[in-house]
Amino acid sequence: MIKIRNINPYALYIHCDAAMDYGSKSPGGVGIEIEFPDSVTLEPIKLEIGKYINANIERLELETI
């Protein structure tokens, strides 16, 4: 996942992405990272879900969101 610089210390940032091999019968997966505002004392949540079989990239992108 590409790291985007968080510039607002009061914002909740949710980064998500999906990826898969070429072809609709290839496996794919999704990744999610949630970063809390500076005022919240929680560690970032990182989640990876894979393997999706017989999916397409559009389905993976929508499911990630």
C-alpha positions in Angstrom: 0.0 0.0 0.0 1.3 3.5 -0.8 1.8 5.6 2.3 0.1 9.0 2.1 1.3 11.7 4.4 -1.3 12.6 7.0 -1.3 16.4 7.5 -4.3 17.0 9.8 -3.7 15.9 13.4 -7.5 15.9 14.0 -8.5 13.7 11.1 -9.3 10.0 11.0 -7.5 8.5 8.0 -8.6 5.3 6.2 -6.4 4.0 3.5 -7.6 1.0 1.4 -6.5 -0.7 -1.7 -7.0 -3.9 -3.7 -4.7 -5.9 -6.0 -4.9 -9.1 -8.0 -3.0 -11.1 -10.6 -4.0 -10.8 -14.2 -7.2 -12.6 -15.3 -10.5 -13.1 -13.6 -9.6 -16.5 -12.2 -6.4 -15.2 -10.5 -6.2 -14.6 -6.8 -6.4 -11.2 -5.3 -6.6 -9.5 -1.9 -7.4 -6.2 -0.1 -5.6 -4.1 2.5 -7.0 -1.6 4.9 -5.2 0.8 7.4 -7.0 3.1 9.8 -5.0 5.8 11.5 -6.6 7.7 14.4 -6.3 11.4 15.3 -3.4 12.4 17.5 -5.8 12.9 20.4 -6.8 9.2 20.4 -4.4 6.8 22.1 -5.1 3.8 19.8 -2.6 2.1 17.6 -3.4 2.1 13.9 -5.5 -0.8 12.7 -4.0 -2.8 9.8 -5.9 -5.6 8.0 -5.1 -7.7 5.0 -7.7 -10.0 3.5 -6.8 -12.4 0.7 -7.2 -14.7 -1.3 -10.2 -13.9 -3.4 -10.7 -16.5 -6.2 -12.8 -15.9 -9.3 -13.2 -12.2 -8.5 -12.4 -9.1 -10.6 -10.5 -6.0 -9.6 -13.7 -3.9 -9.5 -15.3 -6.2 -7.0 -12.2 -6.1 -4.8 -11.9 -2.3 -4.9 -15.6 -1.9 -3.9 -15.4 -4.5 -1.2 -12.3 -2.8 0.2 -14.2 0.5 0.5 
